[in-house]
Amino acid sequence: MAALVSPGASVTIIDQSTYLPTAVGTIPFILFASSENKMYNNAIAPGTTKANAGKVYGIAVNVI
């Protein structure tokens, strides 16, 4: 806590900052597909189907 005292005035500063905890090494990644029914490993990538158009489609990938 910091305190500043001047003639006739006293000011106290309290740091109330908050931070969100994240996992170490977490990197957000957002990919936008520009075409419908893109192929991936000889199959249609599920995030590119018409049913998922205009939605955020989450895919979790564990990288070691």
SVG drawing of the C-alpha trace seen along z (x, -y; Angstrom):
<svg xmlns="http://www.w3.org/2000/svg" viewBox="-27 -22 32 63">
<polyline fill="none" stroke="black" stroke-width="0.4" points="0.0,0.0 1.3,-3.4 0.5,-6.6 1.1,-10.2 0.8,-12.9 0.6,-16.6 -0.4,-19.6 -4.1,-19.3 -4.6,-16.1 -3.9,-12.5 -4.1,-10.0 -4.0,-6.2 -3.7,-3.9 -4.9,-0.3 -4.2,2.1 -7.3,4.1 -6.1,5.7 -7.4,9.2 -6.0,11.7 -7.5,14.9 -5.4,18.0 -4.5,19.9 -2.7,23.1 1.0,22.8 1.7,22.9 -1.9,22.3 -2.1,20.7 -5.5,19.7 -6.0,20.5 -8.9,19.7 -9.2,21.0 -11.8,19.8 -12.7,22.2 -13.7,20.5 -15.2,23.4 -17.8,26.0 -17.0,29.8 -13.2,29.5 -11.4,32.8 -9.2,34.0 -7.6,37.5 -9.9,38.7 -13.1,37.5 -15.1,34.3 -13.7,32.2 -16.6,31.9 -16.1,28.2 -16.8,27.4 -20.2,29.0 -23.3,26.9 -24.7,27.8 -21.8,26.0 -21.8,23.0 -21.8,19.7 -21.0,21.4 -17.9,21.6 -16.9,25.2 -14.4,26.3 -11.8,29.0 -9.5,29.9 -6.0,31.1 -3.4,32.4 0.1,31.6 3.0,33.1"/>
</svg>
